[in-house]
Amino acid sequence: MVLGRKFVLKQHFKGNPKPEDFELVEEELPALKENEIQFHSQFLSVDPYMRSYTKRMTPPFTMIGSSVAVVEESRHPSYPKGSTIIILAGWIERGVVNPDDMGKNS
């Protein structure tokens, strides 16, 4: 069993973001399907655009953003294990995604 963690925006913040505006959620990651990867983020983006962009969204949701990550496991031919990637999965420390679907719902 592999556990993943992600930051969920619980409420829109006023002024500076505060810890109580977010929740760190831990969840069991699913087994990889074809073309999916398991990644571990090394750096998360924190950018000014996030405030205005998320205002049009309704919390709670995984905080938006990109990260520099390492591929821990892979069933995708273009993303071998050990690769360093930039991924648009949001503020996710460890997770599972299909890289081919990144950015299609934004």
All heavy atoms as an XYZ file, in Angstrom:
849
protein
N       0.845     -1.184      0.000
C       0.000      0.000      0.000
C       0.888      1.245      0.000
O       1.781      1.391      0.817
C      -0.910     -0.006      1.231
C      -1.667      1.261      1.413
S      -2.857      1.280      2.773
C      -1.788      1.445      4.175
N       0.629      2.125     -0.958
C       1.365      3.378     -1.054
C       0.405      4.512     -0.703
O      -0.696      4.587     -1.232
C       1.933      3.586     -2.477
C       2.645      4.918     -2.572
C       2.865      2.445     -2.861
N       0.851      5.379      0.184
C       0.031      6.525      0.580
C       0.470      7.774     -0.168
O       1.661      8.024     -0.335
C       0.134      6.772      2.080
C      -0.496      5.715      2.982
C      -0.281      6.066      4.442
C      -1.980      5.561      2.691
N      -0.517      8.532     -0.629
C      -0.253      9.808     -1.259
C      -0.776     10.924     -0.376
O      -1.624     10.699      0.490
N      -0.242     12.124     -0.600
C      -0.722     13.287      0.145
C      -0.930     14.441     -0.824
O      -0.173     14.605     -1.775
C       0.281     13.694      1.220
C       0.470     12.643      2.275
C       1.211     13.083      3.499
N       2.343     13.966      3.260
C       2.973     14.612      4.230
N       2.571     14.480      5.484
N       3.989     15.382      3.961
N      -1.984     15.228     -0.543
C      -2.265     16.390     -1.371
C      -2.835     17.498     -0.498
O      -3.397     17.245      0.565
C      -3.239     16.037     -2.481
C      -4.616     15.614     -1.989
C      -5.508     15.199     -3.145
C      -6.878     14.790     -2.657
N      -7.742     14.396     -3.765
N      -2.670     18.736     -0.980
C      -3.221     19.895     -0.285
C      -4.545     20.268     -0.932
O      -4.614     20.510     -2.134
C      -2.269     21.087     -0.363
C      -1.056     20.936      0.500
C       0.099     20.377     -0.013
C      -1.073     21.349      1.822
C       1.229     20.228      0.784
C       0.048     21.211      2.628
C       1.204     20.652      2.102
N      -5.594     20.318     -0.104
C      -6.928     20.685     -0.561
C      -7.225     22.093     -0.058
O      -7.045     22.386      1.130
C      -7.971     19.672     -0.023
C      -9.385     20.139     -0.318
C      -7.709     18.291     -0.623
N      -7.664     22.952     -0.988
C      -8.103     24.291     -0.589
C      -9.505     24.155     -0.013
O     -10.437     23.746     -0.710
C      -8.111     25.245     -1.788
C      -8.501     26.686     -1.466
C      -7.446     27.368     -0.607
C      -8.732     27.475     -2.743
N      -9.652     24.455      1.270
C     -10.947     24.308      1.955
C     -11.839     25.516      1.750
O     -13.059     25.396      1.747
C     -10.741     24.085      3.454
C     -10.019     22.807      3.789
C     -10.013     22.478      5.263
C      -9.698     23.614      6.177
N      -9.556     23.217      7.580
N     -11.213     26.693      1.641
C     -11.975     27.934      1.505
C     -11.094     28.971      0.839
O      -9.879     28.910      0.940
C     -12.417     28.436      2.886
C     -11.246     28.730      3.800
C     -11.626     28.800      5.258
O     -12.729     28.456      5.625
N     -10.710     29.247      6.096
N     -11.714     29.903      0.142
C     -10.953     31.002     -0.460
C     -10.399     31.859      0.670
O     -11.091     32.152      1.644
C     -11.844     31.833     -1.375
C     -12.285     31.089     -2.586
N     -11.422     30.703     -3.586
C     -13.507     30.638     -2.960
C     -12.085     30.061     -4.516
N     -13.362     29.999     -4.158
N      -9.150     32.244      0.551
C      -8.532     33.017      1.625
C      -8.616     34.506      1.339
O      -8.692     34.939      0.199
C      -7.084     32.583      1.867
C      -6.270     32.412      0.623
C      -5.573     33.472      0.078
C      -6.183     31.179     -0.002
C      -4.810     33.308     -1.065
C      -5.424     31.009     -1.146
C      -4.740     32.085     -1.677
N      -8.636     35.254      2.406
C      -8.615     36.711      2.330
C      -7.279     37.154      2.907
O      -6.850     36.659      3.938
C      -9.776     37.301      3.127
C     -11.139     36.972      2.519
C     -12.257     37.567      3.352
C     -13.629     37.355      2.802
N     -13.941     36.136      2.139
N      -6.619     38.079      2.232
C      -5.288     38.471      2.677
C      -4.305     37.353      2.378
O      -4.409     36.679      1.353
N      -3.369     37.148      3.285
C      -2.388     36.080      3.095
C      -3.017     34.720      3.370
O      -3.851     34.594      4.277
C      -1.186     36.274      4.022
C      -0.356     37.472      3.630
O      -0.238     37.795      2.445
N       0.213     38.147      4.607
N      -2.632     33.685      2.610
C      -3.135     32.339      2.904
C      -2.722     31.915      4.306
O      -1.635     32.267      4.785
C      -2.450     31.467      1.853
C      -1.971     32.403      0.802
C      -1.733     33.713      1.477
N      -3.605     31.176      4.966
C      -3.342     30.695      6.319
C      -3.436     29.172      6.342
O      -4.132     28.591      5.495
C      -4.364     31.294      7.290
C      -4.359     32.816      7.348
C      -5.527     33.389      8.104
C      -6.860     33.344      7.415
N      -6.995     33.760      6.035
N      -2.781     28.519      7.269
C      -2.849     27.050      7.341
C      -4.284     26.520      7.392
O      -4.577     25.479      6.801
C      -2.086     26.716      8.621
C      -1.109     27.836      8.783
C      -1.855     29.063      8.282
N      -5.185     27.234      8.049
C      -6.556     26.743      8.167
C      -7.348     26.836      6.850
O      -8.452     26.302      6.747
C      -7.313     27.450      9.296
C      -7.316     28.945      9.215
C      -6.162     29.617      9.960
O      -5.146     28.956     10.274
O      -6.271     30.825     10.206
N      -6.778     27.486      5.837
C      -7.420     27.536      4.522
C      -7.201     26.243      3.729
O      -7.859     26.013      2.718
C      -6.886     28.711      3.692
C      -7.210     30.057      4.310
O      -8.290     30.181      4.919
O      -6.381     30.980      4.185
N      -6.276     25.426      4.199
C      -5.903     24.203      3.502
C      -6.045     22.996      4.420
O      -6.034     23.114      5.634
C      -4.443     24.279      3.031
C      -4.185     25.408      2.081
C      -3.774     26.645      2.532
C      -4.357     25.232      0.716
C      -3.539     27.692      1.657
C      -4.132     26.271     -0.172
C      -3.722     27.500      0.301
N      -6.140     21.826      3.791
C      -6.114     20.568      4.526
C      -5.151     19.635      3.808
O      -5.204     19.503      2.577
C      -7.499     19.940      4.577
C      -7.531     18.623      5.333
C      -8.926     18.026      5.396
O      -9.875     18.614      4.859
O      -9.051     16.946      5.988
N      -4.247     19.004      4.550
C      -3.337     18.016      3.987
C      -4.035     16.668      4.089
O      -4.267     16.160      5.191
C      -2.008     18.015      4.740
C      -0.934     17.080      4.200
C      -0.617     17.369      2.732
C       0.328     17.208      5.040
N      -4.414     16.111      2.946
C      -5.202     14.881      2.885
C      -4.284     13.716      2.507
O      -3.531     13.806      1.537
C      -6.342     15.012      1.856
C      -7.101     13.707      1.721
C      -7.274     16.147      2.243
N      -4.374     12.652      3.260
C      -3.613     11.434      2.978
C      -4.579     10.393      2.440
O      -5.675     10.217      2.968
C      -2.946     10.938      4.261
C      -1.878      9.902      4.035
C      -1.106      9.615      5.313
O      -1.609      8.816      6.128
O      -0.023     10.193      5.477
N      -4.166      9.697      1.361
C      -5.037      8.694      0.754
C      -4.219      7.559      0.170
O      -3.079      7.755     -0.235
C      -5.917      9.329     -0.325
C      -5.131      9.985     -1.437
C      -5.992     10.826     -2.370
O      -7.197     10.936     -2.163
O      -5.412     11.385     -3.325
N      -4.828      6.384      0.142
C      -4.184      5.228     -0.465
C      -4.223      5.391     -1.979
O      -5.269      5.710     -2.555
C      -4.901      3.943     -0.052
C      -4.203      2.696     -0.530
C      -4.883      1.427     -0.022
O      -5.583      1.497      1.011
O      -4.697      0.382     -0.658
N      -3.083      5.165     -2.627
C      -3.026      5.319     -4.075
C      -3.472      4.029     -4.760
O      -3.175      2.934     -4.288
C      -1.603      5.676     -4.518
C      -1.061      6.998     -3.987
C       0.359      7.220     -4.503
C      -1.960      8.152     -4.390
N      -4.159      4.164     -5.894
C      -4.616      2.977     -6.615
C      -3.463      2.325     -7.379
O      -2.426      2.947     -7.619
C      -5.648      3.552     -7.592
C      -5.178      4.944     -7.852
C      -4.589      5.403     -6.538
N      -3.671      1.082     -7.777
C      -2.710      0.404     -8.646
C      -2.680      1.137     -9.986
O      -3.695      1.699    -10.422
C      -3.114     -1.051     -8.841
N      -1.520      1.135    -10.618
C      -1.387      1.831    -11.893
C      -2.136      1.104    -13.004
O      -2.045     -0.112    -13.131
C       0.085      1.946    -12.297
C       0.986      2.815    -11.436
C       2.389      2.841    -12.022
C       0.443      4.215    -11.304
N      -2.845      1.887    -13.817
C      -3.471      1.382    -15.035
C      -2.537      1.690    -16.199
O      -1.558      2.430    -16.046
C      -4.823      2.056    -15.249
C      -5.829      1.792    -14.165
C      -7.097      2.576    -14.421
C      -8.019      2.470    -13.222
N      -9.065      3.477    -13.248
N      -2.873      1.185    -17.365
C      -2.080      1.444    -18.555
C      -1.952      2.949    -18.786
O      -2.924      3.696    -18.637
C      -2.725      0.792    -19.770
C      -1.882      0.914    -21.016
C      -2.464      0.168    -22.198
O      -3.385     -0.649    -21.994
O      -2.013      0.422    -23.306
N      -0.747      3.409    -19.093
C      -0.389      4.808    -19.367
C      -0.418      5.713    -18.139
O      -0.378      6.934    -18.277
C      -1.257      5.402    -20.480
C      -0.920      4.805    -21.821
O       0.228      4.464    -22.086
N      -1.908      4.649    -22.664
N      -0.469      5.157    -16.951
C      -0.401      5.970    -15.730
C       0.998      5.905    -15.124
O       1.761      4.976    -15.378
C      -1.427      5.499    -14.700
C      -2.848      5.825    -15.082
C      -3.853      5.479    -14.004
O      -3.598      4.545    -13.206
O      -4.894      6.132    -13.956
N       1.286      6.935    -14.308
C       2.549      6.981    -13.567
C       2.250      7.312    -12.105
O       1.247      7.942    -11.791
C       3.531      8.041    -14.133
C       2.939      9.461    -14.025
C       3.934      7.702    -15.557
C       3.919     10.574    -14.329
N       3.137      6.861    -11.247
C       3.131      7.299     -9.849
C       4.305      8.253     -9.713
O       5.422      7.923    -10.111
C       3.302      6.120     -8.905
C       3.372      6.529     -7.445
C       3.642      5.343     -6.550
O       2.944      4.346     -6.612
N       4.668      5.452     -5.730
N       4.044      9.433     -9.175
C       5.089     10.448     -9.069
C       5.244     10.926     -7.636
O       4.339     10.793     -6.816
C       4.770     11.640     -9.993
C       3.545     12.396     -9.588
C       3.632     13.506     -8.771
C       2.280     11.996    -10.022
C       2.497     14.204     -8.382
C       1.142     12.693     -9.653
C       1.245     13.796     -8.828
N       6.409     11.502     -7.368
C       6.694     12.110     -6.068
C       7.235     13.509     -6.333
O       8.311     13.672     -6.915
C       7.716     11.276     -5.293
C       7.978     11.798     -3.933
N       9.220     11.768     -3.352
C       7.169     12.376     -3.014
C       9.158     12.302     -2.140
N       7.924     12.684     -1.927
N       6.472     14.518     -5.926
C       6.865     15.904     -6.174
C       8.044     16.305     -5.298
O       8.085     16.009     -4.112
C       5.684     16.847     -5.913
O       4.656     16.616     -6.834
N       8.967     17.016     -5.916
C      10.135     17.548     -5.213
C       9.945     19.031     -4.895
O      10.404     19.507     -3.866
C      11.391     17.368     -6.085
C      11.611     15.946     -6.560
C      11.833     14.979     -5.425
O      12.771     15.119     -4.651
N      10.961     13.990     -5.312
N       9.275     19.748     -5.802
C       9.017     21.184     -5.646
C       7.609     21.481     -6.142
O       7.221     21.019     -7.218
C      10.011     22.024     -6.468
C      11.441     21.780     -6.132
C      12.203     20.892     -6.878
C      12.040     22.436     -5.071
C      13.531     20.659     -6.575
C      13.369     22.206     -4.755
C      14.124     21.317     -5.511
N       6.833     22.260     -5.395
C       5.495     22.697     -5.797
C       5.541     24.169     -6.189
O       6.248     24.960     -5.554
C       4.490     22.529     -4.651
C       4.239     21.116     -4.141
C       3.310     21.155     -2.928
C       3.660     20.245     -5.228
N       4.771     24.545     -7.206
C       4.712     25.952     -7.594
C       3.783     26.723     -6.658
O       2.756     26.216     -6.229
C       4.221     26.083     -9.036
O       2.880     25.666     -9.148
N       4.188     27.940     -6.355
C       3.354     28.873     -5.592
C       3.457     30.196     -6.351
O       4.502     30.838     -6.341
C       3.844     29.040     -4.137
C       2.968     30.037     -3.395
C       3.889     27.702     -3.425
N       2.375     30.547     -7.056
C       2.415     31.683     -7.967
C       1.248     32.640     -7.719
O       0.161     32.214     -7.313
C       2.337     31.182     -9.416
C       3.483     30.248     -9.752
O       4.631     30.713     -9.740
O       3.226     29.059    -10.018
N       1.455     33.943     -7.995
C       0.397     34.930     -7.760
C      -0.904     34.651     -8.515
O      -1.978     34.954     -8.018
C       1.025     36.243     -8.236
C       2.489     36.026     -8.125
C       2.701     34.561     -8.413
N      -0.836     34.051     -9.706
C      -2.051     33.816    -10.490
C      -3.031     32.876     -9.790
O      -4.229     32.888    -10.092
C      -1.710     33.237    -11.876
C      -1.472     31.740    -11.861
C      -2.541     30.854    -12.042
C      -0.206     31.214    -11.641
C      -2.344     29.479    -12.014
C      -0.010     29.850    -11.607
C      -1.075     28.986    -11.802
O      -0.870     27.628    -11.760
N      -2.542     32.073     -8.869
C      -3.383     31.052     -8.234
C      -4.586     31.665     -7.513
O      -5.671     31.097     -7.519
C      -2.566     30.202     -7.263
C      -1.537     29.366     -7.951
S      -0.485     28.567     -6.740
C       0.249     27.310     -7.769
N      -4.406     32.801     -6.896
C      -5.501     33.445     -6.153
C      -6.661     33.771     -7.088
O      -7.793     33.379     -6.848
C      -5.016     34.705     -5.447
C      -6.111     35.418     -4.665
C      -5.631     36.744     -4.101
N      -4.495     36.602     -3.224
C      -4.566     36.562     -1.898
N      -5.735     36.656     -1.293
N      -3.480     36.456     -1.176
N      -6.389     34.486     -8.163
C      -7.476     34.879     -9.065
C      -8.035     33.685     -9.840
O      -9.243     33.608    -10.076
C      -7.007     35.980    -10.026
O      -5.906     35.528    -10.781
N      -7.198     32.750    -10.216
C      -7.667     31.588    -10.974
C      -8.602     30.717    -10.137
O      -9.624     30.254    -10.626
C      -6.461     30.776    -11.459
C      -6.812     29.736    -12.485
C      -6.823     30.041    -13.838
C      -7.147     28.437    -12.103
C      -7.150     29.088    -14.785
C      -7.473     27.479    -13.040
C      -7.469     27.807    -14.381
O      -7.802     26.860    -15.308
N      -8.253     30.511     -8.865
C      -9.078     29.637     -8.023
C     -10.380     30.301     -7.576
O     -11.301     29.610     -7.143
C      -8.306     29.155     -6.782
O      -7.862     30.288     -6.030
C      -7.129     28.282     -7.166
N     -10.489     31.621     -7.695
C     -11.734     32.314     -7.297
C     -12.929     31.819     -8.100
O     -14.059     31.865     -7.627
C     -11.584     33.820     -7.465
C     -10.654     34.422     -6.442
C     -11.393     35.359     -5.564
C     -10.418     36.051     -4.647
N     -10.720     35.854     -3.272
N     -12.698     31.339     -9.320
C     -13.809     30.855    -10.145
C     -14.166     29.406     -9.854
O     -15.077     28.859    -10.447
C     -13.476     31.020    -11.629
C     -12.336     30.162    -12.105
C     -12.011     30.460    -13.556
N     -10.914     29.626    -13.998
C     -10.898     28.962    -15.124
N     -11.918     29.040    -15.955
N      -9.867     28.229    -15.449
N     -13.446     28.786     -8.934
C     -13.669     27.393     -8.563
C     -14.337     27.331     -7.196
O     -14.201     28.246     -6.389
C     -12.328     26.653     -8.554
C     -11.601     26.733     -9.891
S      -9.879     26.241     -9.818
C     -10.051     24.483     -9.761
N     -15.040     26.241     -6.925
C     -15.745     26.088     -5.663
C     -15.019     25.079     -4.776
O     -14.925     23.905     -5.133
C     -17.190     25.608     -5.902
O     -17.837     26.537     -6.781
C     -17.962     25.508     -4.607
N     -14.468     25.544     -3.628
C     -13.818     24.609     -2.711
C     -14.815     23.610     -2.131
O     -16.010     23.906     -2.099
C     -13.278     25.530     -1.606
C     -13.246     26.894     -2.199
C     -14.378     26.920     -3.187
N     -14.347     22.485     -1.680
C     -12.951     22.057     -1.590
C     -12.480     21.414     -2.899
O     -13.251     20.765     -3.599
C     -12.974     21.030     -0.465
C     -14.346     20.435     -0.532
C     -15.257     21.533     -1.014
N     -11.181     21.602     -3.207
C     -10.547     20.969     -4.368
C      -9.038     20.921     -4.135
O      -8.505     21.683     -3.329
C     -10.876     21.707     -5.673
C     -10.540     23.169     -5.661
C      -9.261     23.615     -5.958
C     -11.504     24.107     -5.344
C      -8.956     24.965     -5.939
C     -11.218     25.467     -5.329
C      -9.941     25.893     -5.631
N      -8.379     20.008     -4.853
C      -6.924     19.940     -4.787
C      -6.375     21.254     -5.320
O      -6.761     21.697     -6.406
C      -6.386     18.775     -5.632
O      -6.946     17.555     -5.141
C      -4.859     18.693     -5.555
N      -5.512     21.889     -4.546
C      -4.952     23.173     -4.952
C      -4.258     23.029     -6.292
O      -3.536     22.064     -6.527
C      -3.979     23.681     -3.886
C      -3.433     25.052     -4.149
S      -4.732     26.301     -4.223
C      -3.801     27.708     -4.773
N      -4.502     23.999     -7.169
C      -3.929     23.957     -8.514
C      -2.440     24.256     -8.469
O      -1.932     24.827     -7.502
C      -4.635     24.960     -9.437
C      -4.380     26.398     -8.958
C      -6.109     24.650     -9.538
C      -4.769     27.454     -9.974
N      -1.752     23.914     -9.539
C      -0.345     24.243     -9.673
C       0.430     23.132    -10.339
O      -0.085     22.056    -10.631
N       1.672     23.428    -10.583
C       2.569     22.453    -11.192
C       3.630     22.056    -10.186
O       3.758     22.661     -9.123
C       3.198     23.039    -12.458
O       3.937     24.196    -12.134
N       4.384     21.028    -10.547
C       5.478     20.610     -9.685
C       6.574     19.960    -10.506
O       6.352     19.506    -11.626
C       4.991     19.635     -8.602
O       4.554     18.423     -9.165
N       7.754     19.948     -9.933
C       8.851     19.140    -10.449
C       8.785     17.841     -9.667
O       8.742     17.860     -8.438
C      10.219     19.826    -10.241
C      11.355     18.921    -10.695
C      10.255     21.164    -10.973
N       8.713     16.726    -10.388
C       8.494     15.437     -9.730
C       9.398     14.363    -10.320
O       9.928     14.505    -11.428
C       7.033     15.022     -9.882
N       9.528     13.289     -9.570
C      10.267     12.112    -10.022
C       9.255     10.989    -10.227
O       8.377     10.774     -9.389
C      11.326     11.695     -8.980
C      12.002     10.384     -9.368
C      12.372     12.800     -8.825
N       9.369     10.288    -11.349
C       8.503      9.153    -11.632
C       8.987      7.970    -10.785
O      10.112      7.510    -10.938
C       8.520      8.787    -13.132
C       7.683      7.543    -13.392
C       8.037      9.964    -13.977
N       8.115      7.511     -9.880
C       8.469      6.391     -8.992
C       8.117      5.042     -9.607
O       8.833      4.060     -9.408
C       7.759      6.529     -7.649
C       8.220      7.702     -6.840
C       7.574      7.749     -5.470
O       6.345      7.556     -5.361
O       8.325      7.984     -4.503
N       7.002      4.972    -10.295
C       6.554      3.764    -10.994
C       5.882      4.219    -12.277
O       5.306      5.305    -12.327
C       5.557      2.958    -10.150
C       6.121      2.436     -8.842
C       7.225      1.401     -9.015
O       7.258      0.712    -10.070
O       8.070      1.290     -8.115
N       5.935      3.368    -13.323
C       5.361      3.791    -14.592
C       4.793      2.633    -15.394
O       5.380      1.551    -15.429
C       6.435      4.493    -15.434
O       5.906      4.885    -16.686
N       3.662      2.917    -16.015
C       3.099      2.045    -17.038
C       2.872      2.864    -18.310
O       2.008      2.567    -19.106
C       1.793      1.413    -16.549
C       2.033      0.429    -15.412
C       0.922     -0.534    -15.168
N       0.560     -1.281    -16.369
C      -0.643     -1.802    -16.579
N      -1.592     -1.683    -15.682
N      -0.909     -2.452    -17.690
N       3.670      3.935    -18.449
C       3.588      4.818    -19.611
C       4.928      4.758    -20.347
O       5.971      4.998    -19.746
C       3.293      6.247    -19.165
C       2.864      7.144    -20.278
N       3.684      7.496    -21.307
C       1.665      7.746    -20.526
C       3.041      8.288    -22.137
N       1.807      8.454    -21.686
N       4.909      4.479    -21.658
C       6.163      4.321    -22.390
C       7.030      5.578    -22.475
O       8.250      5.486    -22.607
C       5.719      3.870    -23.790
C       4.295      4.316    -23.913
C       3.735      4.280    -22.513
N       6.437      6.753    -22.361
C       7.202      8.004    -22.475
C       7.747      8.512    -21.147
O       8.480      9.508    -21.128
C       6.323      9.086    -23.101
O       5.905      8.709    -24.383
N       7.382      7.865    -20.031
C       7.787      8.334    -18.702
C       8.386      7.178    -17.897
O       7.728      6.627    -17.016
C       6.587      8.932    -17.960
C       6.007     10.134    -18.661
C       5.013      9.986    -19.622
C       6.466     11.412    -18.377
C       4.482     11.086    -20.282
C       5.942     12.518    -19.024
C       4.952     12.337    -19.978
O       4.435     13.434    -20.629
N       9.639      6.819    -18.175
C      10.235      5.696    -17.438
C      10.497      6.026    -15.968
O      10.655      7.195    -15.593
C      11.545      5.438    -18.180
C      11.841      6.699    -18.905
C      10.536      7.374    -19.177
N      10.510      4.994    -15.164
C      10.822      5.129    -13.740
C      12.144      5.870    -13.586
O      13.100      5.618    -14.318
C      10.910      3.729    -13.113
C      11.173      3.732    -11.645
C      11.173      2.316    -11.104
C      11.455      2.287     -9.620
N      11.347      0.916     -9.094
N      12.170      6.824    -12.652
C      13.377      7.604    -12.396
C      13.443      8.908    -13.157
O      14.312      9.741    -12.888
N      12.536      9.122    -14.109
C      12.526     10.368    -14.884
C      12.153     11.545    -13.992
O      11.334     11.412    -13.089
C      11.487     10.300    -16.008
O      11.766      9.282    -16.904
N      12.733     12.702    -14.277
C      12.328     13.948    -13.633
C      11.436     14.679    -14.616
O      11.791     14.834    -15.786
C      13.553     14.806    -13.273
O      14.394     14.065    -12.385
C      13.141     16.109    -12.599
N      10.266     15.110    -14.131
C       9.264     15.709    -15.009
C       8.686     16.977    -14.384
O       8.812     17.204    -13.186
C       8.106     14.719    -15.284
C       7.416     14.293    -13.969
C       8.608     13.503    -16.055
C       6.175     13.442    -14.145
N       8.050     17.788    -15.205
C       7.205     18.888    -14.740
C       5.780     18.433    -14.995
O       5.449     18.021    -16.108
C       7.512     20.197    -15.476
C       8.936     20.645    -15.165
C       6.506     21.287    -15.080
C       9.395     21.848    -15.951
N       4.963     18.484    -13.966
C       3.620     17.929    -14.051
C       2.593     18.942    -13.568
O       2.862     19.712    -12.642
C       3.547     16.606    -13.254
C       2.259     15.864    -13.526
C       3.798     16.819    -11.790
C       2.301     14.420    -13.078
N       1.440     18.959    -14.204
C       0.362     19.897    -13.856
C      -0.732     19.171    -13.087
O      -1.889     19.151    -13.503
C      -0.215     20.525    -15.132
C       0.776     21.290    -15.998
C       0.138     21.689    -17.319
C       1.301     22.505    -15.259
N      -0.385     18.596    -11.968
C      -1.331     17.789    -11.182
C      -1.875     18.521     -9.970
O      -2.740     18.000     -9.282
C      -0.668     16.487    -10.747
N      -1.372     19.702     -9.684
C      -1.785     20.412     -8.473
C      -0.804     20.151     -7.345
O       0.263     19.583     -7.538
N      -1.200     20.584     -6.161
C      -0.329     20.430     -4.986
C      -0.466     19.013     -4.433
O      -1.122     18.762     -3.431
C      -0.686     21.446     -3.923
C      -0.209     22.842     -4.232
C       0.384     23.304     -5.374
C      -0.288     23.963     -3.365
N       0.660     24.638     -5.277
C       0.253     25.073     -4.043
C      -0.787     24.149     -2.085
C       0.331     26.335     -3.485
C      -0.720     25.409     -1.528
C      -0.159     26.489     -2.216
N       0.165     18.091     -5.128
C       0.141     16.687     -4.745
C       1.571     16.250     -4.472
O       2.441     16.385     -5.331
C      -0.488     15.815     -5.855
C      -1.923     16.256     -6.103
C      -0.405     14.342     -5.490
C      -2.605     15.528     -7.245
N       1.794     15.755     -3.263
C       3.138     15.296     -2.910
C       3.456     13.973     -3.604
O       4.523     13.800     -4.179
C       3.256     15.125     -1.397
C       4.629     14.606     -0.984
C       4.683     14.233      0.475
O       3.803     13.494      0.954
O       5.630     14.668      1.126
N       2.535     13.039     -3.533
C       2.698     11.739     -4.186
C       1.342     11.350     -4.745
O       0.339     11.401     -4.042
C       3.198     10.688     -3.202
C       3.335      9.302     -3.816
C       3.990      8.307     -2.854
N       5.438      8.485     -2.914
C       6.197      8.814     -1.875
N       5.671      9.002     -0.692
N       7.508      8.949     -2.014
N       1.302     10.974     -6.030
C       0.023     10.655     -6.632
C       0.167      9.798     -7.875
O       1.270      9.436     -8.280
N      -0.980      9.512     -8.477
C      -1.062      8.722     -9.698
C      -1.841      9.527    -10.727
O      -2.911     10.052    -10.419
C      -1.774      7.369     -9.432
C      -2.072      6.638    -10.730
C      -0.941      6.501     -8.500
N      -1.293      9.647    -11.932
C      -1.962     10.363    -13.020
C      -1.658      9.694    -14.358
O      -0.693      8.947    -14.484
C      -1.524     11.845    -13.125
C      -1.917     12.636    -11.903
C      -0.054     11.971    -13.408
N      -2.496     10.021    -15.332
C      -2.197      9.702    -16.719
C      -1.671     10.997    -17.327
O      -2.438     11.953    -17.486
C      -3.452      9.225    -17.449
C      -3.182      8.898    -18.907
O      -2.261      9.430    -19.528
N      -3.985      8.022    -19.459
N      -0.381     11.074    -17.656
C       0.181     12.328    -18.177
C      -0.505     12.817    -19.447
O      -0.512     14.011    -19.717
C       1.646     11.981    -18.456
C       1.922     10.764    -17.654
C       0.630     10.024    -17.538
N      -1.104     11.914    -20.211
C      -1.778     12.305    -21.443
C      -3.026     13.134    -21.171
O      -3.519     13.839    -22.049
C      -2.159     11.071    -22.269
C      -0.945     10.261    -22.694
O       0.155     10.860    -22.852
O      -1.081      9.039    -22.869
N      -3.565     13.046    -19.950
C      -4.769     13.781    -19.592
C      -4.483     15.100    -18.881
O      -5.415     15.840    -18.566
C      -5.666     12.920    -18.671
C      -6.215     11.719    -19.400
O      -6.277     11.731    -20.645
O      -6.577     10.741    -18.721
N      -3.230     15.412    -18.611
C      -2.888     16.620    -17.872
C      -3.337     17.873    -18.617
O      -3.099     18.010    -19.810
C      -1.374     16.719    -17.647
C      -0.812     15.648    -16.741
S      -0.996     15.952    -14.975
C      -2.639     15.480    -14.659
N      -4.030     18.762    -17.911
C      -4.435     20.052    -18.453
C      -5.707     20.035    -19.280
O      -6.150     21.068    -19.741
N      -6.327     18.886    -19.468
C      -7.533     18.820    -20.296
C      -8.763     19.336    -19.595
O      -9.733     19.689    -20.233
C      -7.770     17.375    -20.763
C      -6.746     16.921    -21.764
C      -7.072     15.550    -22.298
C      -6.036     15.149    -23.328
N      -6.294     13.805    -23.841
N      -8.755     19.399    -18.259
C      -9.940     19.855    -17.511
C      -9.789     21.240    -16.928
O     -10.569     21.650    -16.102
C     -10.252     18.848    -16.377
C     -10.647     17.510    -16.926
O     -11.302     17.417    -17.952
N     -10.216     16.458    -16.265
N      -8.769     21.981    -17.344
C      -8.556     23.306    -16.750
C      -9.123     24.396    -17.620
O      -9.557     24.217    -18.689
C      -7.091     23.549    -16.475
O      -6.312     23.356    -17.619
